[in-house]
């Protein structure tokens, strides 16, 4: 059974339903702006005052948050950890700084938005397109619009908002200024020496095996092996252990004396046992890879390679200078000891480094 589909078209029913199809000469005609509807704050001064207090409160909270940022930076220990659900254990200092600075910036933004939406003029005005280059009339018009906008914003009339905004905007940059403290002061002589500096000929410091925590004797060092050592008395339970071991850690290797190329390095060792800093001179990574046939030590971070048989000079990679060597000998009981500090600073280069 066939049907004539044309009977379902709107034109077929237009006359019978009395509906005229509306047409426009310009399908892209500007519909214009909707009628302006006043806000509650436009007609109720009490509502306007309440909005003003809310905006000012946000700016005051921003100021307090900035003060909290500075207080947190000055009072919270950088190593302190706190449990924050659901983040787990996090740095108390980082959490406090992020929270207070975020709150300070958020309140300034929220206050500005609330001010604009409730108290500033919300009349919509069409702006005709014009050439990019502005003539004198346009510039004068912009200046007049700026003056009009300033007047309509109430910036001069609403002193509470103006003063709290200025206060919050003036305090927020102090958060960045306080952080400049981390750029100084200069390290002075703190990086020149390690924990071995306390060693003296009259009061030597024993070399302690990092794994067994026992003093070391020459017979404990097998030729071709790599052993890690620390100063006697440096306990892992100490609060500052990580900071000290970052400078004090040693690599102990034993090389046949005839294979040691550098005479000065041979003299600093004992019967072919050499003690080098474990800290890479590139960016301070711990060196842990050793190739006994070539006597090369490799830093796993950026592949700096040091020849331990030749004064730990750099033969490959970005490291800038050889690994410092610690002069060692033995005491009356036959234990390996150090009688002084490294001849040069350990770890990466820095501006104040003497060489």
C-alpha positions as CSV (number, residue, x, y, z in Angstrom):
1,X,0.0,0.0,0.0
2,X,1.5,3.2,-1.1
3,X,1.3,6.6,0.6
4,X,1.9,10.1,-0.7
5,X,4.5,11.5,1.7
6,X,3.9,15.0,0.5
7,X,0.8,15.2,2.6
8,X,2.9,15.2,5.8
9,X,4.9,18.3,4.8
10,X,4.1,21.5,6.8
11,X,3.0,23.3,3.6
12,X,0.1,20.8,3.2
13,X,-1.3,21.7,6.6
14,X,-0.4,25.4,6.8
15,X,-3.7,26.7,5.5
16,X,-5.9,24.2,7.4
17,X,-4.3,25.0,10.8
18,X,-4.1,28.7,10.2
19,X,-0.4,28.9,10.9
20,X,1.8,31.3,8.9
21,X,5.4,30.5,8.4
22,X,7.5,33.3,9.7
23,X,10.4,34.4,7.4
24,X,13.1,37.0,7.8
25,X,14.8,38.9,5.1
26,X,18.1,38.7,7.1
27,X,18.5,35.2,8.8
28,X,21.5,36.6,10.8
29,X,19.7,39.6,12.2
30,X,21.0,40.9,15.5
31,X,18.5,39.9,18.2
32,X,19.7,42.7,20.5
33,X,20.4,42.5,24.2
34,X,17.9,41.2,26.7
35,X,16.3,43.7,29.0
36,X,18.4,44.5,32.0
37,X,17.2,43.0,35.2
38,X,18.5,44.7,38.4
39,X,20.3,42.6,41.0
40,X,19.2,42.7,44.6
41,X,22.3,44.7,45.5
42,X,21.2,47.3,43.0
43,X,17.9,48.0,44.8
44,X,18.7,47.0,48.4
45,X,21.5,49.0,50.1
46,X,21.5,46.5,53.0
47,X,22.3,43.7,50.5
48,X,25.0,45.8,49.0
49,X,26.5,46.4,52.4
50,X,26.4,42.7,53.1
51,X,28.1,41.9,49.8
52,X,30.7,44.6,50.6
53,X,31.5,42.9,54.0
54,X,31.7,39.5,52.3
55,X,34.2,40.8,49.8
56,X,36.2,42.5,52.5
57,X,36.2,39.3,54.6
58,X,37.7,37.4,51.7
59,X,40.5,39.9,51.4
60,X,41.1,39.8,55.1
61,X,41.3,36.0,55.0
62,X,43.9,36.4,52.2
63,X,46.0,38.6,54.4
64,X,45.8,36.2,57.3
65,X,46.7,33.3,55.0
66,X,49.8,35.2,53.8
67,X,50.9,35.8,57.4
68,X,50.3,32.1,58.0
69,X,52.6,31.3,55.0
70,X,55.4,33.4,56.4
71,X,54.9,32.0,60.0
72,X,54.9,28.4,58.6
73,X,58.1,29.0,56.7
74,X,59.8,30.4,59.7
75,X,58.6,28.0,62.3
76,X,58.1,24.5,60.8
77,X,61.1,22.1,60.5
78,X,61.8,21.1,56.9
79,X,62.2,17.5,57.9
80,X,58.9,17.2,59.9
81,X,56.3,14.8,58.5
82,X,52.6,14.7,59.3
83,X,49.8,12.3,58.4
84,X,47.1,13.9,56.2
85,X,44.2,11.8,55.1
86,X,44.1,10.6,52.3
87,X,47.5,11.8,51.3
88,X,49.4,9.8,54.0
89,X,52.6,11.1,55.4
90,X,53.7,14.4,53.8
91,X,56.1,17.2,54.6
92,X,54.5,19.5,57.1
93,X,56.3,22.5,55.7
94,X,55.3,21.9,52.1
95,X,51.7,21.2,53.1
96,X,51.5,24.3,55.2
97,X,53.1,26.5,52.5
98,X,50.9,25.2,49.8
99,X,47.7,25.5,51.8
100,X,48.3,29.0,53.1
101,X,49.5,30.4,49.7
102,X,46.7,28.7,47.8
103,X,44.1,30.1,50.3
104,X,45.6,33.6,50.0
105,X,45.5,33.6,46.2
106,X,42.0,32.0,46.1
107,X,40.5,34.6,48.4
108,X,41.8,37.4,46.4
109,X,40.3,35.9,43.2
110,X,37.1,35.0,44.9
111,X,36.8,38.4,46.4
112,X,37.4,40.1,43.1
113,X,34.8,37.9,41.3
114,X,32.2,38.5,44.1
115,X,32.8,42.2,44.0
116,X,32.3,42.3,40.2
117,X,29.2,40.2,40.2
118,X,27.4,41.9,43.0
119,X,28.5,45.5,43.3
120,X,30.1,46.6,40.0
121,X,27.8,47.8,37.2
122,X,26.5,44.9,35.1
123,X,25.0,46.8,32.2
124,X,25.9,45.2,28.9
125,X,26.9,47.6,26.2
126,X,27.6,46.6,22.6
127,X,31.1,47.6,21.3
128,X,31.4,48.2,17.6
129,X,34.4,46.8,15.8
130,X,37.0,49.3,14.8
131,X,40.5,49.4,13.4
132,X,43.4,48.3,15.5
133,X,45.0,51.6,15.4
134,X,43.3,54.0,17.8
135,X,42.8,57.6,16.9
136,X,42.5,60.5,19.4
137,X,38.8,60.1,19.8
138,X,39.1,56.4,20.7
139,X,41.9,57.1,23.2
140,X,39.8,59.8,24.8
141,X,36.9,57.4,24.8
142,X,38.9,54.7,26.5
143,X,40.1,57.1,29.2
144,X,36.5,58.2,29.8
145,X,35.4,54.6,30.0
146,X,38.1,53.9,32.5
147,X,37.0,56.8,34.6
148,X,33.4,55.7,34.3
149,X,34.3,52.1,35.2
150,X,36.3,53.3,38.2
151,X,33.3,55.3,39.4
152,X,30.8,52.5,38.8
153,X,33.0,50.0,40.6
154,X,32.8,52.0,43.7
155,X,36.5,51.7,44.3
156,X,36.8,55.2,45.6
157,X,33.4,55.2,47.4
158,X,33.6,51.7,49.1
159,X,36.6,52.3,51.3
160,X,36.4,49.0,53.2
161,X,36.8,47.0,50.0
162,X,39.5,49.2,48.6
163,X,41.6,49.1,51.8
164,X,41.3,45.3,52.3
165,X,42.0,44.7,48.6
166,X,45.2,46.9,48.8
167,X,46.2,45.1,52.0
168,X,45.8,41.6,50.6
169,X,47.5,42.5,47.3
170,X,50.4,44.1,49.2
171,X,50.9,41.1,51.5
172,X,50.8,38.3,48.9
173,X,54.1,39.2,47.2
174,X,55.8,38.9,50.6
175,X,55.3,35.1,50.3
176,X,57.7,35.1,47.3
177,X,60.1,37.5,49.1
178,X,60.3,35.2,52.1
179,X,61.3,32.3,49.8
180,X,64.3,34.3,48.7
181,X,65.9,33.4,52.0
182,X,66.6,30.0,50.5
183,X,69.1,31.6,48.1
184,X,71.4,32.5,51.0
185,X,73.4,32.9,53.0
186,X,76.4,31.4,51.2
187,X,77.5,28.0,52.5
188,X,80.7,29.4,53.9
189,X,83.0,26.6,54.9
190,X,80.3,24.0,55.6
191,X,81.0,22.3,52.3
192,X,84.7,22.3,52.5
193,X,84.9,19.6,55.1
194,X,83.3,16.3,56.0
195,X,82.9,14.3,59.2
196,X,86.5,13.0,58.7
197,X,87.8,16.5,59.6
198,X,87.8,15.5,63.3
199,X,90.4,12.8,62.6
200,X,93.9,13.7,63.8
201,X,97.2,11.7,64.0
202,X,96.7,11.6,67.8
203,X,93.0,10.8,67.6
204,X,92.4,8.9,64.3
205,X,88.9,7.7,63.2
206,X,88.4,4.1,62.2
207,X,86.8,3.0,59.0
208,X,83.6,1.1,59.7
209,X,82.0,-1.3,57.2
210,X,78.6,0.0,56.1
211,X,77.1,-3.5,56.0
212,X,78.5,-5.1,59.1
213,X,79.0,-1.9,61.1
214,X,82.3,-3.3,62.2
215,X,85.8,-1.7,62.0
216,X,87.8,-2.9,59.0
217,X,91.2,-4.5,58.7
218,X,93.3,-4.8,55.5
219,X,92.7,-8.5,55.4
220,X,89.0,-7.8,55.2
221,X,89.4,-6.1,51.8
222,X,89.6,-8.6,48.9
223,X,91.4,-7.5,45.8
224,X,89.0,-6.6,43.1
225,X,86.1,-6.0,45.5
226,X,84.2,-2.8,46.3
227,X,83.3,-2.0,50.0
228,X,81.5,0.9,51.4
229,X,82.6,2.5,54.7
230,X,81.7,5.3,57.1
231,X,83.4,7.0,60.1
232,X,83.3,5.2,63.4
233,X,80.6,6.7,65.7
234,X,78.2,7.7,62.9
235,X,75.1,5.7,63.7
236,X,72.1,5.2,61.4
237,X,69.8,6.0,64.2
238,X,71.2,9.5,64.5
239,X,68.8,12.2,63.5
240,X,71.3,13.9,61.1
241,X,72.7,10.6,59.7
242,X,71.5,11.2,56.2
243,X,73.0,14.7,56.1
244,X,76.4,13.4,57.4
245,X,76.6,10.2,55.3
246,X,76.0,12.3,52.2
247,X,79.5,13.7,52.6
248,X,81.3,11.0,54.7
249,X,80.5,7.9,52.7
250,X,83.6,6.0,51.3
251,X,84.3,3.5,48.5
252,X,87.1,1.1,49.5
253,X,88.9,-0.8,46.8
254,X,92.0,-2.9,46.7
255,X,94.2,-2.8,43.7
256,X,97.5,-4.5,43.1
257,X,100.1,-1.8,44.0
258,X,101.8,-2.2,40.6
259,X,98.5,-1.5,38.9
260,X,98.1,1.9,40.6
261,X,99.1,4.5,38.0
262,X,99.1,7.6,40.2
263,X,101.9,7.7,42.7
264,X,100.2,10.3,45.0
265,X,97.1,8.1,45.1
266,X,99.3,5.1,46.0
267,X,100.8,7.0,48.9
268,X,97.4,7.9,50.3
269,X,96.4,4.3,50.3
270,X,97.7,1.3,52.3
271,X,99.0,-1.8,50.6
272,X,96.9,-1.1,47.5
273,X,93.8,-0.2,49.6
274,X,92.4,3.1,48.4
275,X,89.6,5.1,50.0
276,X,87.6,7.4,47.7
277,X,84.5,9.5,48.3
278,X,81.4,7.7,47.2
279,X,79.7,11.0,46.2
280,X,79.8,11.7,42.5
281,X,81.4,15.0,41.6
282,X,78.6,15.7,39.0
283,X,75.4,16.2,41.0
284,X,76.1,14.2,44.2
285,X,74.7,10.7,43.3
286,X,76.1,7.8,45.3
287,X,78.5,5.7,43.1
288,X,77.9,2.0,43.5
289,X,79.1,0.2,40.3
290,X,82.7,-1.1,39.9
291,X,84.5,-3.0,37.1
292,X,87.4,-4.9,38.7
293,X,89.2,-5.6,35.5
294,X,89.5,-2.0,34.4
295,X,89.2,-0.5,37.9
296,X,86.5,1.9,36.7
297,X,83.7,3.2,38.9
298,X,80.5,4.2,37.3
299,X,77.9,6.6,38.6
300,X,74.4,5.1,37.8
301,X,72.7,8.5,37.5
302,X,74.5,10.1,34.5
303,X,77.3,7.5,33.7
304,X,80.2,9.5,34.9
305,X,83.1,7.1,34.9
306,X,86.2,7.3,37.2
307,X,89.5,5.4,36.9
308,X,90.2,4.4,40.5
309,X,93.7,3.2,39.5
310,X,94.6,6.7,38.3
311,X,93.6,9.0,41.1
312,X,89.9,8.5,40.2
313,X,90.2,10.9,37.3
314,X,87.1,11.4,35.1
315,X,87.4,9.3,31.8
316,X,83.8,9.7,30.7
317,X,80.6,11.6,31.5
318,X,79.7,15.1,32.8
319,X,81.6,15.0,36.2
320,X,83.9,18.0,36.5
321,X,86.7,16.7,38.7
322,X,88.1,13.4,40.2
323,X,86.8,11.8,43.3
324,X,88.5,13.1,46.4
325,X,90.7,10.5,48.1
326,X,91.1,10.0,51.9
327,X,94.5,9.2,53.2
328,X,94.4,6.0,55.3
329,X,96.7,3.8,57.3
330,X,96.4,1.3,60.2
331,X,96.6,1.7,64.0
332,X,98.4,-0.5,66.5
333,X,95.5,-3.0,66.4
334,X,95.7,-3.3,62.7
335,X,92.4,-1.5,61.9
336,X,92.2,0.9,59.0
337,X,92.1,4.5,60.1
338,X,92.0,8.0,58.8
339,X,94.2,10.8,60.3
340,X,92.6,13.7,58.5
341,X,90.0,14.9,56.1
342,X,89.9,14.9,52.3
343,X,92.3,17.3,50.6
344,X,89.5,18.9,48.7
345,X,85.7,19.2,49.1
346,X,83.6,16.2,48.1
347,X,80.6,16.2,45.8
348,X,79.6,18.6,43.0
349,X,81.2,21.9,42.2
350,X,79.9,25.1,43.7
351,X,80.7,28.8,43.3
352,X,82.8,29.1,46.5
353,X,84.7,25.9,45.8
354,X,88.5,26.7,46.1
355,X,89.4,24.4,43.1
